[in-house]
Amino acid sequence: MNAMGRTRATARADRSWLRQAWRRGPAGGRRAGAAVVLTGVLVGTACAVSVAPASASLPGTAGGWNLVWSDDFTGAAGTGVNTANWLYDLGHCYPGCPADNWGTGEIENMTDSTANVYHDGSGNLAIKPIRDSAGTWTSGRIETQRTDFAAPAGGRLRIEGRIQMPNVTGAAAQGYWPAFWTLGAPFRGVYTNWPSAGEIDLMENVNGANTVYGTLHCGTSPGGPCNETTGLGGSTTCPGATCQSAFHTYAVEFDRGVSPEQIRWYVDGVNYHTVRADQVDATTWRNATDHGFFVILNVAIGGGWPGAPTSATVSGVPMLVDYVAVYTTGSGSVTTATPTTTRPTTTTPTTTTTTSTGPVTGSTLYLRTGNTLSSSPGTAARTDTVASAGGVNSDGTPRNPTVYQTCGITGTPDRSSTTFSLRVDAGTAVGNGVQARVSYDPTGTGSWSRVETYAYFATDPVPGFETYTQAAGPGPTTGALTAMTGGCVRLEVWNAIGTAPTSLRVDASAGEGGQSTLTIPFTVGSTPSRTTTTTTTTTTTTTTTTTTRIPTTTVTGSRTTTTSTTGTGGCTATYRVANSWPGGFQGEVVVTNTGTSPIAGWTVGWTFPGGQSVAQAWNASVSQSGAAVSLSNASWNGGLGGGASTTAGFIGSGTAATPTGLTCSVR
């Protein structure tokens, strides 16, 4: 929803500049007692509202996590919320009405009536939209009194809710817009600083589709580094039972214990979307996250995203919230791992070192998990869901797009054209068309000075992946391609026409084939000007060679080589700085099997001399403790035959400098 109203995870093009407070929150109904089924005949449609069996209390808190705040909604049937925990948003806007209709165009009047917001007596909070005989809609929206839900330095914040979306689908759900979301504390009382104050949408849904949307809103609007009013979002279907027919657990984790920092979205414990700090500039990230948050639950009706309700839209189908809980854990040293987290109701979340997708090192980029673009292919194919157009013609204008983005690109245009190959499948849907737009930001500051829109691709009604390419035809193009220095590229994919979602294949490995790719018309990572120092160590001699080269850009780097022998095989590691910029650099490590027998794996270690840290890596997994760094092979490049080599790389923060104690070992 908007800060003024609600900012929807996938902001719609007609939203006002102040999309601030428009999120709604799913709630689950876990309380002691048997399931209850309420059946009522609603205007035009019979709709059964099922209340799932409810647990007696919140789930237990796992070791390592601290329960900061919660509401289990155990109030008596028909009573309002605990106003020590919650405040009601009333009417159509915040005080002073900085953005009418909550900034999203939604039409309901928000009330504090127990007809709209009430405990159901079975351990759930119900937020029910109601249409009266005159056709006027009322509903409910509540915010936590507290605004200080924040991740500790080096730790994590987890906000979680168990929710059943309004159990209505199809034409009867037209205009329904439930949401569970947060706004940054700086927004409260100001109401005009959206999206810079930050908005994290844990769950949004429109029109009864079996899809949950999660989004970060930040930066400036429209456009800006966070692609507003759309934001940086992802979506997925609910696991098992649909979002409407059952309770699901929706959660977000803000992790300040990894570098770069991450926000991760989960449904039923499955991580379906991730946004990293390095996807935007440092100021935008700090403004959006370096403060507390408050939680919002609401059900809107109408607005720019779902569209207006119709005569077929049923009244009185509530969103049910079982509980909302806020947890924090830990503080301490920062790792470069992507944590694998189990919700804190069962086991202690653990942090493991995994392989990052890495920055751009070539012109061909692969669509990867977490809405990123990477120079490295994935390891196992999966699909992302591109939301339905909902019967609205969005040809040429992204509507609820699935967005893939990466930054840190340095290169020059090579006179070719943008190309892409997207593997898409709309199943048996008739009349669907998927569309793409590619944007370039040459300096990573949110300028997006070059925008290329392509003609949509009409998918066939036969299950199986088809290939959508730029050959579908050009569309509107604005701006010129210019040299990139720390720049960004963004790919938006949406359904321009039709009424069904489309599956988009991502993460496919080289062996699987069928990869979705974007190729940018740039020469990336051209040879820079640098001074290179090479030190080679053997058991008997040490040779030092210094070479100065004058290329096209000025970068200072260093290279150190150390040999370590184990058994019949050994390895050398060559470290160099491939590129650098103020506050950061790109490093590269080449590992060579110096023996005659194959090796199964390798690890390279070194010590940074001056506070440098590894932000992300590719073709390897990395861990760091203080100044000591350990880089180990990925699953696909550990086995090296005699004399064979492989290359891994990373993005570092700090000033590029020669490491000490470089070692290479085999296993």
C-alpha positions in Angstrom: 0.0 0.0 0.0 1.0 3.6 0.1 2.3 5.4 3.1 -0.6 7.6 2.5 -2.7 4.7 1.8 -1.1 1.4 1.0 1.9 0.7 -1.2 1.3 -2.4 -3.1 4.1 -4.8 -3.7 3.8 -4.3 -7.3 2.6 -0.8 -7.5 0.3 0.0 -10.3 1.0 2.7 -12.8 -2.0 4.8 -11.8 -1.0 5.0 -8.1 -0.4 8.5 -6.8 3.2 9.5 -6.0 2.5 8.7 -2.4 1.8 4.9 -2.4 2.5 4.7 1.2 0.0 2.8 3.3 -1.8 0.3 1.3 -0.7 -3.1 2.6 -3.1 -5.6 4.0 -2.1 -8.3 6.4 -3.0 -12.0 6.2 -3.9 -13.7 9.4 -4.1 -17.2 10.4 -6.5 -18.9 12.8 -4.6 -21.2 15.1 -6.6 -21.7 18.3 -7.8 -24.6 20.3 -11.1 -26.0 19.0 -12.7 -27.7 16.1 -13.0 -26.2 12.6 -16.0 -24.1 12.1 -17.7 -23.5 8.7 -19.9 -20.5 8.2 -22.0 -20.5 5.1 -23.9 -17.5 3.9 -25.5 -16.5 0.6 -24.0 -13.3 -0.6 -25.0 -11.1 -3.4 -24.9 -13.1 -6.6 -22.7 -15.9 -5.1 -22.7 -18.5 -2.3 -19.5 -18.2 -0.5 -18.2 -20.6 2.3 -15.9 -19.0 4.8 -14.0 -21.7 6.7 -12.2 -21.1 9.9 -9.2 -23.5 10.4 -8.6 -25.2 13.7 -6.8 -22.8 15.9 -3.8 -23.4 18.1 -4.0 -22.4 21.8 -1.0 -20.0 21.6 1.7 -18.6 19.5 4.3 -21.1 18.2 7.2 -21.6 20.5 10.3 -19.4 20.1 13.3 -21.3 18.9 16.7 -21.0 20.5 18.7 -18.0 19.4 15.5 -15.9 18.6 13.9 -13.4 20.9 10.2 -12.7 20.8 10.0 -9.0 20.7 6.2 -8.5 20.3 3.2 -10.5 19.3 -0.6 -10.6 19.2 -2.4 -14.0 19.2 -5.9 -12.5 18.8 -7.5 -14.5 21.6 -10.1 -11.8 22.4 -13.8 -12.6 22.9 -16.0 -13.0 19.8 -17.2 -9.7 18.5 -14.6 -7.5 20.3 -12.2 -5.0 18.7 -8.4 -5.1 18.7 -6.3 -4.5 21.8 -5.6 -0.7 21.4 -2.5 -1.1 23.5 -1.1 -3.0 20.5 -2.9 -1.5 17.6 -4.4 1.8 16.3 -7.1 2.1 13.7 -6.7 4.0 10.4 -9.9 5.7 9.6 -11.6 7.1 6.6 -9.9 7.4 3.2 -6.5 8.9 4.1 -4.1 9.9 6.9 -4.6 13.1 8.9 -4.5 16.1 6.6 -5.2 13.8 3.7 -1.8 14.1 2.0 -3.1 11.4 -0.5 -6.8 10.6 -0.8 -8.0 7.1 -1.1 -4.9 6.0 0.7 -2.8 6.9 -2.3 -3.9 3.8 -4.3 -7.4 4.7 -5.6 -9.1 2.1 -3.3 -12.7 3.1 -2.6 -13.5 1.7 0.9 -14.1 3.7 4.0 -11.9 2.4 6.8 -13.6 2.1 10.2 -13.1 1.0 13.8 -16.4 -0.8 13.8 -16.5 -4.4 15.0 -18.5 -5.1 11.9 -15.3 -4.6 10.0 -12.5 -5.5 12.5 -13.2 -8.0 15.2 -12.1 -11.1 17.1 -14.0 -14.2 15.8 -13.7 -16.0 19.2 -11.7 -18.9 17.6 -8.3 -17.2 18.0 -8.4 -15.1 14.9 -8.7 -11.5 14.0 -11.1 -10.9 11.1 -10.9 -7.9 8.8 -14.1 -7.9 6.7 -15.0 -5.6 3.8 -18.8 -4.9 3.6 -20.9 -3.3 0.9 -24.1 -1.6 2.0 -27.4 -1.3 0.1 -26.2 1.9 -1.5 -23.1 0.2 -2.8 -20.7 1.9 -0.4 -17.9 -0.3 0.9 -16.4 -0.2 4.4 -13.4 -2.2 5.7 -10.6 -2.1 8.3 -7.0 -1.2 8.5 -4.9 -1.4 11.6 -1.3 -0.5 12.5 0.9 -1.4 15.4 1.4 1.2 18.0 5.0 0.4 18.1 7.3 1.6 15.4 10.6 0.2 16.7 10.7 -3.2 15.1 14.3 -3.2 13.9 17.2 -5.6 13.1 20.1 -5.3 15.6 23.5 -4.5 14.1 24.9 -7.7 12.8 21.6 -9.5 13.6 18.2 -10.3 12.0 14.6 -9.1 12.3 11.8 -11.5 11.5 8.2 -10.4 11.1 5.7 -13.2 10.7 2.0 -13.8 10.4 -0.3 -16.7 9.9 -3.1 -15.7 7.6 -6.0 -16.9 5.5 -6.7 -14.5 2.7 -10.4 -13.8 2.0 -11.8 -17.1 0.8 -13.3 -15.8 -2.4 -12.1 -16.3 -6.0 -13.0 -15.5 -9.6 -15.5 -12.8 -10.5 -16.7 -12.7 -6.9 -13.3 -11.6 -5.7 -12.9 -8.7 -8.2 -11.5 -5.7 -6.3 -10.4 -7.6 -3.1 -7.0 -6.5 -2.0 -5.7 -8.0 1.3 -2.3 -7.0 2.6 0.2 -7.6 5.5 3.0 -5.1 5.3 5.2 -2.6 7.1 6.3 1.0 6.8 9.4 2.7 8.1 9.1 4.6 11.4 10.1 7.9 9.8 6.8 7.8 7.8 4.5 8.0 10.8 3.3 11.6 11.4 5.0 12.9 8.3 3.0 11.0 5.6 4.8 12.6 2.7 8.1 10.7 2.7 7.1 7.6 0.8 8.9 5.6 -0.6 12.2 6.8 0.8 11.2 5.9 4.3 10.9 2.3 3.2 8.0 -0.1 2.8 8.2 -3.9 3.1 5.2 -5.8 1.9 5.1 -9.3 3.4 1.9 -10.4 1.7 -0.3 -8.8 -0.9 -3.0 -10.4 -3.1 -5.6 -9.1 -5.6 -8.7 -10.5 -7.0 -8.6 -13.8 -5.3 -5.7 -15.2 -7.3 -3.6 -18.0 -5.8 -0.5 -15.7 -5.6 1.3 -13.9 -2.9 3.4 -10.8 -3.7 6.3 -9.6 -1.6 7.9 -6.2 -2.3 10.4 -3.6 -1.1 9.5 0.0 -1.9 12.3 2.6 -1.5 14.1 5.5 -3.2 12.1 8.1 -5.1 8.8 7.9 -7.1 8.2 7.5 -9.9 11.1 5.5 -11.2 14.2 5.9 -9.1 16.6 3.1 -8.0 13.7 0.9 -6.8 11.6 1.1 -9.9 8.7 2.9 -8.3 5.8 2.7 -8.1 6.3 -1.0 -8.8 9.1 -1.6 -6.3 11.5 -4.5 -6.1 9.1 -7.4 -5.9 8.6 -11.1 -6.3 5.7 -13.5 -6.2 4.8 -17.2 -5.9 1.8 -19.5 -5.5 0.9 -20.7 -2.0 2.3 -24.1 -1.3 -0.3 -26.9 -1.1 -3.7 -25.5 -0.5 -4.5 -22.1 -2.2 -3.9 -18.8 -0.4 -7.7 -18.4 -0.1 -8.7 -21.9 1.1 -6.2 -22.3 4.0 -3.9 -20.5 6.4 -0.4 -19.9 5.4 2.6 -18.4 7.2 4.0 -15.2 5.6 7.3 -13.8 6.9 10.1 -11.5 6.0 13.6 -11.4 7.4 15.9 -8.4 7.4 19.4 -9.8 7.7 22.1 -7.4 8.8 24.5 -10.3 9.5 25.4 -10.9 5.9 27.2 -8.6 3.5 25.5 -7.2 1.5 22.5 -7.0 3.8 19.4 -8.8 2.6 15.6 -8.8 2.9 14.1 -12.3 2.3 10.5 -13.2 1.8 9.0 -16.6 2.9 5.7 -18.4 2.6 5.4 -21.5 4.7 9.1 -21.4 5.3 10.0 -21.3 1.6 12.2 -18.4 0.5 10.7 -17.1 -2.7 12.2 -13.6 -3.1 15.3 -11.8 -1.9 16.5 -8.2 -2.3 20.1 -7.3 -1.5 21.6 -4.0 -0.4 23.8 -3.9 -3.5 20.8 -3.7 -5.8 20.4 0.0 -4.9 22.8 2.7 -3.9 23.9 2.9 -0.2 21.9 6.0 0.6 18.6 4.5 -0.7 19.2 1.3 1.3 20.1 3.2 4.5 17.1 5.5 4.2 14.7 2.6 3.6 16.0 0.2 6.3 18.2 1.9 9.0 15.3 2.5 11.4 12.4 0.7 13.0 9.2 -0.4 11.3 5.5 -0.7 12.1 3.2 -3.4 10.9 -0.1 -2.9 9.0 -3.0 -5.3 8.3 -5.9 -4.3 6.0 -8.3 -5.4 3.3 -8.8 -2.7 0.6 -11.5 -2.7 -2.1 -10.7 -1.5 -5.6 -7.8 0.7 -6.6 -5.3 0.9 -9.4 -4.0 -2.6 -9.0 -7.1 -4.9 -8.7 -9.4 -2.5 -10.5 -12.9 -1.6 -9.3 -15.4 -4.1 -7.8 -18.3 -5.1 -9.9 -21.9 -6.2 -9.2 -20.5 -9.8 -9.1 -18.1 -8.9 -6.2 -19.3 -10.5 -3.0 -19.5 -8.6 0.3 -18.4 -9.8 3.7 -15.6 -12.3 3.1 -12.9 -11.6 5.8 -9.2 -12.0 5.9 -8.4 -14.1 9.0 -5.2 -13.5 11.0 -4.2 -16.1 13.5 -1.2 -14.2 14.9 1.4 -11.6 14.2 4.9 -12.0 15.8 8.1 -10.0 15.7 11.5 -11.7 16.5 15.1 -10.7 16.5 18.3 -12.7 16.8 21.9 -12.0 17.4 24.5 -9.5 16.5 28.2 -9.9 15.7 30.5 -10.6 12.8 29.2 -10.2 9.3 29.4 -13.2 6.9 28.9 -13.3 3.2 26.6 -16.3 3.3 23.0 -16.4 2.3 21.4 -17.8 5.4 19.0 -20.8 5.2 16.4 -20.1 7.8 13.8 -22.2 9.4 10.9 -20.2 11.0 11.6 -19.7 14.7 8.6 -21.8 15.7 10.5 -25.1 15.4 14.3 -25.0 15.2 17.0 -22.5 15.5 17.8 -20.8 12.2 21.2 -21.6 10.9 23.6 -19.8 8.7 25.4 -21.7 6.0 27.8 -20.6 3.4 26.4 -20.8 -0.1 27.4 -19.8 -3.6 26.3 -16.3 -4.6 25.1 -15.4 -8.1 27.8 -12.8 -8.3 28.2 -9.6 -10.3 28.3 -9.0 -14.1 31.5 -10.3 -15.7 30.2 -10.7 -19.3 27.4 -9.5 -21.6 25.2 -12.6 -21.2 23.1 -12.6 -18.0 21.0 -15.5 -16.6 17.7 -15.0 -14.8 18.2 -16.3 -11.3 16.4 -16.9 -8.0 15.8 -13.8 -6.0 14.9 -11.7 -9.0 18.6 -11.2 -9.9 20.6 -11.4 -13.1 23.9 -13.2 -13.0 26.9 -14.0 -15.2 26.6 -17.6 -13.9 23.9 -20.1 -14.8 21.9 -21.8 -12.1 22.1 -25.3 -10.8 18.5 -26.6 -11.0 15.7 -25.1 -13.0 12.6 -23.6 -11.3 9.9 -21.2 -12.3 8.9 -17.7 -11.3 5.2 -16.7 -11.7 4.4 -13.7 -13.9 1.1 -12.3 -12.7 -2.0 -12.4 -14.8 -3.0 -9.2 -16.7 -6.4 -9.7 -15.1 -8.1 -8.9 -18.4 -6.6 -5.4 -18.6 -4.7 -4.4 -21.7 -1.3 -3.4 -20.5 0.5 -3.5 -23.8 3.6 -1.2 -23.5 3.1 -0.4 -19.8 4.4 -2.8 -17.2 1.6 -3.9 -14.9 2.6 -6.1 -11.9 5.8 -7.1 -13.6 8.3 -9.7 -12.4 11.6 -7.7 -12.2 15.2 -9.0 -12.5 18.1 -6.6 -11.8 21.8 -6.4 -11.2 24.3 -3.5 -10.7 28.0 -2.8 -10.6 28.4 -3.0 -14.4 31.3 -1.3 -16.0 31.6 -1.4 -19.8 31.1 0.4 -23.1 28.5 -0.1 -25.8 29.7 -2.5 -28.5 27.3 -1.4 -31.3 25.2 -4.6 -31.0 21.6 -4.7 -29.8 19.9 -6.0 -26.7 18.8 -9.6 -27.1 16.9 -12.0 -24.8 15.6 -15.5 -24.7 12.9 -16.1 -22.1 11.4 -19.5 -21.6 7.7 -19.0 -20.9 4.6 -21.2 -20.5 1.0 -20.1 -20.0 -0.3 -23.6 -19.9 -3.7 -24.0 -21.6 -4.6 -20.3 -21.3 -6.0 -18.7 -24.4 -5.3 -15.1 -25.3 -2.3 -14.5 -23.1 0.6 -12.3 -24.1 3.9 -11.8 -22.2 6.0 -8.7 -22.7 9.4 -7.4 -21.7 11.2 -4.1 -21.0 14.9 -3.6 -20.6 16.3 -0.5 -18.8 19.8 0.8 -18.4 21.1 3.0 -15.6 24.7 3.9 -16.6 25.8 5.1 -13.2 23.7 3.1 -10.7 22.0 6.3 -9.4 18.5 5.5 -10.6 18.6 7.5 -13.8 17.4 4.7 -16.1 18.3 6.8 -19.1 17.8 4.1 -21.7 14.5 2.2 -21.8 13.7 -0.5 -24.5 10.2 -1.9 -24.6 9.5 -5.0 -26.9 6.4 -6.3 -28.5 4.5 -8.8 -26.5 4.6 -12.5 -27.4 1.3 -14.4 -27.7 1.7 -17.7 -25.9 0.0 -20.7 -27.2 -2.6 -22.7 -25.2 -0.5 -25.9 -25.2 1.4 -26.7 -22.0 5.2 -26.6 -22.4 7.8 -23.9 -22.6 8.1 -21.5 -25.6 10.8 -19.0 -26.3 10.1 -15.3 -26.3 12.9 -13.2 -27.9 13.5 -9.7 -29.1 12.5 -11.0 -32.5 8.8 -10.5 -31.5 9.5 -6.9 -32.5 10.7 -3.6 -31.1 8.4 -1.2 -29.2 9.0 2.2 -27.8 12.6 3.1 -27.0 13.8 6.2 -25.2 17.3 7.5 -24.5 20.7 6.3 -25.8 23.2 3.6 -24.7 26.1 5.2 -23.0 29.2 3.8 -21.2 28.4 2.3 -17.8 30.4 2.8 -14.6 29.0 0.9 -11.7 25.7 0.9 -13.7 22.6 -1.3 -13.5 20.4 -3.2 -15.9 16.8 -4.2 -15.2 14.5 -6.6 -17.0 10.7 -6.4 -16.4 8.4 -9.2 -17.6 4.7 -8.9 -17.4 1.5 -10.2 -19.0 0.3 -7.5 -21.4 -3.0 -9.2 -22.2 -5.0 -12.2 -21.0 -6.5 -13.6 -17.8 -3.9 -16.2 -16.7 -0.5 -16.1 -15.1 2.6 -17.2 -17.0 5.5 -19.4 -15.8 9.0 -18.1 -16.5 11.9 -20.6 -16.3 14.9 -19.5 -14.2 18.0 -21.0 -12.6 18.5 -23.7 -15.3 21.9 -25.2 -15.4 24.1 -25.5 -18.4 23.4 -29.2 -18.5 19.6 -28.7 -18.3 19.5 -26.2 -21.1 16.4 -24.1 -21.7 17.9 -21.1 -19.8 16.3 -17.7 -19.7 18.9 -15.1 -20.6 19.4 -11.4 -21.3 22.4 -10.3 -23.4 23.4 -6.6 -23.1 25.1 -4.7 -25.9 28.2 -3.9 -23.9 31.8 -5.0 -23.7 31.9 -5.7 -20.0 35.1 -5.8 -17.8 37.5 -4.7 -20.5 41.2 -4.7 -19.6 41.9 -1.9 -17.2 45.0 0.1 -16.5 46.6 -1.3 -13.5 49.9 -2.2 -11.9 50.3 -5.9 -11.3 52.6 -7.5 -8.8 53.2 -11.2 -9.0 54.9 -13.2 -6.4 55.6 -16.9 -6.9 56.6 -19.2 -4.1 58.0 -22.7 -4.3 59.9 -24.8 -1.8 63.3 -23.5 -3.1 62.9 -20.1 -4.8 60.9 -16.9 -4.8 60.5 -14.8 -7.9 59.0 -11.3 -7.9 57.9 -9.6 -11.2 56.3 -6.2 -11.6 54.6 -5.2 -14.8 52.9 -1.9 -15.6 50.2 -1.8 -18.3 48.4 1.2 -19.7 44.9 0.3 -20.9 41.5 2.1 -21.3 40.7 2.7 -17.6 42.7 3.3 -14.5 42.6 0.6 -11.9 45.3 -0.5 -9.5 45.4 -4.2 -8.7 47.8 -6.8 -7.3 48.4 -10.5 -7.9 49.9 -13.0 -5.6 50.5 -16.7 -6.2 51.2 -19.4 -3.6 51.6 -23.1 -4.2 50.4 -25.7 -1.7 51.0 -29.4 -2.4 48.9 -32.2 -1.0 49.4 -35.9 -2.0 49.9 -36.5 -5.7 48.1 -33.3 -6.7 48.7 -29.7 -5.7 47.3 -26.3 -6.7 48.3 -22.7 -7.2 46.1 -19.7 -6.6 46.5 -16.5 -8.5 44.8 -13.5 -6.9 44.3 -10.2 -8.7 42.2 -7.1 -8.6 40.2 -7.0 -11.9 38.6 -3.6 -11.3 38.2 -1.0 -8.5 36.1 2.0 -7.7 35.7 4.3 -4.7 34.8 2.1 -1.7 35.0 -1.2 -3.5 36.7 -3.6 -6.0 36.3 -6.8 -8.0 38.7 -9.6 -7.2 39.5 -12.7 -9.2 41.2 -16.0 -8.2 42.5 -18.5 -10.7 43.1 -22.0 -9.3 45.3 -24.4 -11.2 45.9 -28.1 -10.5 49.7 -28.4 -10.7 49.7 -32.1 -10.3 49.1 -34.9 -12.8 46.2 -36.5 -10.9 42.7 -35.1 -10.7 41.7 -33.2 -7.6 38.1 -33.2 -6.2 38.1 -29.8 -4.6 40.1 -26.8 -3.5 40.1 -24.0 -1.0 42.0 -20.7 -1.2 42.7 -18.6 1.8 44.1 -15.1 2.4 44.2 -12.2 4.9 43.1 -8.7 4.0 45.4 -6.0 5.3 43.1 -3.1 5.9 39.5 -3.8 6.8 38.3 -5.1 3.4 35.4 -7.6 3.2 33.9 -9.8 0.6 30.4 -8.7 -0.3 29.5 -11.5 -2.8 31.2 -14.2 -4.8 30.5 -16.3 -7.9 31.8 -19.7 -9.0 32.7 -20.3 -5.3 31.4 -20.2 -1.8 33.1 -17.7 0.6 33.3 -17.2 4.3 35.1 -14.5 6.3 36.1 -14.2 9.9 37.7 -10.9 10.7 40.4 -10.3 8.1 40.7 -14.0 7.2 38.9 -15.1 4.0 38.3 -18.7 2.8 37.1 -19.3 -0.8 36.1 -22.9 -1.8 35.0 -24.4 -5.0 31.4 -24.5 -6.1 29.7 -27.9 -6.8 30.5 -27.6 -10.5 34.2 -26.5 -10.6 35.9 -28.5 -7.8 37.1 -31.4 -9.9 40.1 -30.4 -11.9 42.2 -32.6 -14.1 46.0 -32.4 -14.1 47.0 -28.9 -15.3 43.4 -27.7 -15.5 42.3 -24.3 -14.1 39.2 -22.6 -13.0 38.3 -19.0 -12.1 36.2 -17.6 -9.2 35.5 -14.0 -8.4 34.1 -11.7 -5.8 33.1 -8.1 -5.0 34.9 -6.6 -2.1 34.2 -3.5 -0.1 37.0 -1.2 1.0 40.2 -0.2 -0.8 41.8 -2.7 -3.1 45.1 -3.9 -1.6 47.5 -6.9 -1.8 46.4 -9.7 0.6 48.8 -11.6 2.7 49.2 -15.3 3.5 47.6 -16.6 0.3 47.3 -20.4 0.4 45.8 -23.0 -1.9 44.9 -26.5 -0.7 43.3 -29.5 -2.4 40.9 -32.1 -1.0 
